Amino acid sequence: MTANIEIQNVTKRYGSMTVLDGLSLSIKANEFMVFLGPSGCGKSTLLRMIAGLESVDEGTISINGERIDTLPPGQRDIAMVFQSYALYPHMTVADNMAFGLRNISVSPDVISSRVAEAARMLEIGHLLERKPGQLSGGQRQRVAIGRAIVKEPKAFLFDEPLSNLDAALRVRTRVELAQLRNRVRSTMIFVTHDQIEAMTLADRIVVMNNRKIEQIGTPMEIYSRPASRFVATFVGSPTMNFLNVGLTEENGFLRAKLPDGTELQTAIRSSGPKAGEFALGIRAEAVKLANGVPATTTGKVDVLERLGDRTLLYTSLKDGTVVVAEDIGNSRVAIGDEVALTLDGSRTHLFDTAGNAWHNEEGGHG
């Protein structure tokens, strides 16, 4: 069985501090939803409220139309994987995975079958007789995931389960989780501050910041059409370039005057408000060396970041504004070079002083 989860106007307070303020969200059956945001944004608190480990001060949480926020954790048919593993040190791997099932009197044959299948999925069959103290951090995390899988719950909740792993194992386990969700058809909610984890795993991402939801969308919607300057800054590496601009109108579209005085035609319609200050947002892959095409502006290269398949050029415009551009992996540009840059105006965004986004003509105001 799987879960449709409805969160309606949920508020959470600790004393006088509000950490979630009137938040509403719908999670579909079999969806892999990722809560993404910086530390302190409320994403883990929201997850723990779904699990029943934190109380709901206002609002409701329902699964398949039935309210659960008044139920104890054990009655919600949810399995949670913690960042800290939370394994019993005196039990073997097999016993850790089976413990919850034994507590609810599942038959030994069913327990044995589920443990064996989970161990196969997670490639920990050879570890079943070991105890947690004999395992690496990555192996312990797999056991914790296996303990959740054997319960066959309506929903899985993951609270930053990869954050204690080293870099190489983190990448491998991230791929394994992506493969696992194809084998285990269930609703999954995953909390992380790592945008790569979110972009790799999610069907949809909930970007959270400062007690509220900034945007909900597929990974590429979040990346390509950020609803706010915060989302544009938080998702994407390197972060989006921002340039303070003046705006004029040409043929029904906005034209941006860059800080160094050069101008760039955008694909953003001029039907929206143009008064006030705006920042032009453009990602590094939309800023290239001119190489025979008309240049938008010029800059001096301060830093080169060679990433193998591409090279990032950190350039200073005449007024001192820093713009990150992208070149080929085997770039011949050197630090100190003056380079001509072309900015793709069709891939720009505008952000007002409140941080709200204005996009190209395909979507209008974000």
Sequence and secondary structure as in RCSB ss.txt:
>XXXX:A:sequence
MTANIEIQNVTKRYGSMTVLDGLSLSIKANEFMVFLGPSGCGKSTLLRMIAGLESVDEGTISINGERIDTLPPGQ
RDIAMVFQSYALYPHMTVADNMAFGLRNISVSPDVISSRVAEAARMLEIGHLLERKPGQLSGGQRQRVAIGRAIV
KEPKAFLFDEPLSNLDAALRVRTRVELAQLRNRVRSTMIFVTHDQIEAMTLADRIVVMNNRKIEQIGTPMEIYSR
PASRFVATFVGSPTMNFLNVGLTEENGFLRAKLPDGTELQTAIRSSGPKAGEFALGIRAEAVKLANGVPATTTGK
VDVLERLGDRTLLYTSLKDGTVVVAEDIGNSRVAIGDEVALTLDGSRTHLFDTAGNAWHNEEGGHG
>XXXX:A:secstr
    EEEEEEEEEETTEEEEEEEEEEE TT EEEEE  TTSSHHHHHHHHHTSS  SEEEEEETTEE TTS GGG
S EEEE TT    TTS HHHHHHHHHHHTT  HHHHHHHHHHHHHHHT GGGTTS GGGS HHHHHHHHHHHHHT
T  SEEEEESTTTTS HHHHHHHHHHHHHHHHHS SEEEEEES HHHHHHH SEEEEEETTEEEEEE HHHHHHS
 SBHHHHHHSSSS  EEEEEEEEEETTEEEEE TTS EEEEEEETTS   S EEEEE GGGEEE TTS  SEEEE
EEEEEE SSEEEEEEE TTS EEEEEEETT    TT EEEEEE GGGEEEEETT BEE  TTT B 
